[in-house]
Amino acid sequence: MTSEDQSQDTQLSAIAQALGRIPSGLFIVTTTDTSGTTGFVASLVQQVGFAPPTIAIAVSRERGPFEAILENGRFSLSLLDKSSSGLMGRFFGKLKDGETPFDGQQMHITAAGSSVFCDALAWYDCKLLKNGYDNGDHHVLFGVVEEASLSHEGEPLIHLRKNGLGY
Ligand SMILES: Cc1cc2nc3c(=O)[nH]c(=O)nc-3n(C[C@H](O)[C@H](O)[C@H](O)COP(=O)(O)O)c2cc1C
């Protein structure tokens, strides 16, 4: 390894460490159409505007629901707290044949027909803005919050990472 490579590695690991200290919440992103609801656990989520109230999410192109969000023109977020953290297991654990992460869960249907988790600390139903941003391994999508609800009092889960170049 050349000294230039070594210095690049050192810089990358400094970037990874520093990025990992940026706190985020933990969310389930969902999108719903007539064929059903799909979703995934997400941490690359941030409010990026007040008027209109706007949220940005970063979605890997490999993520199944990515195309569905583009087709539906909507996405929703369920913000997790300690009491709803178990919902993540529905997306990472092994499911039985034909089972979906949503089976047996209490879902709330928003005015626009999106599905969000009743057990979440809060939820946000967003209309996708036309202009997103293709940024390498993730697409940044913007949504205007059309309806939202804080379900109960409590603190959101805060997600920090040892290595900010991964989830
Ligand atoms: C803590 C955490 C945060 C994540 N955040 C995002 C995210 O913001 N965007 C994304 O596209 N995927 C994100 N993922 C990955 C998806 O949840 C992914 O579907 C999941 O890891 C399962 O991987 P698979 O699609 O390879 O089965 C995250 C994963 C974890 C564990």
The ligand as a Gaussian input file, in Angstrom:
#p B3LYP/6-31G(d) Opt

LIG

0 1
 C      -30.630000       0.747000      11.252000
 C      -30.926000       0.601000       9.790000
 C      -31.237000       1.734000       9.042000
 C      -31.517000       1.630000       7.673000
 N      -31.817000       2.746000       6.952000
 C      -32.051000       2.645000       5.616000
 C      -32.338000       3.808000       4.840000
 O      -32.428000       4.926000       5.342000
 N      -32.528000       3.636000       3.495000
 C      -32.478000       2.408000       2.883000
 O      -32.657000       2.321000       1.653000
 N      -32.232000       1.283000       3.612000
 C      -32.021000       1.377000       4.949000
 N      -31.768000       0.254000       5.690000
 C      -31.763000      -1.042000       5.045000
 C      -33.142000      -1.648000       4.929000
 O      -33.877000      -1.577000       6.136000
 C      -33.021000      -3.121000       4.428000
 O      -34.202000      -3.457000       3.811000
 C      -32.757000      -4.159000       5.457000
 O      -31.484000      -3.929000       6.026000
 C      -32.866000      -5.585000       4.853000
 O      -31.926000      -5.737000       3.868000
 P      -32.298000      -6.516000       2.512000
 O      -33.098000      -5.547000       1.686000
 O      -30.963000      -6.795000       1.927000
 O      -33.063000      -7.735000       2.911000
 C      -31.480000       0.359000       7.050000
 C      -31.148000      -0.779000       7.811000
 C      -30.882000      -0.655000       9.153000
 C      -30.537000      -1.890000       9.939000

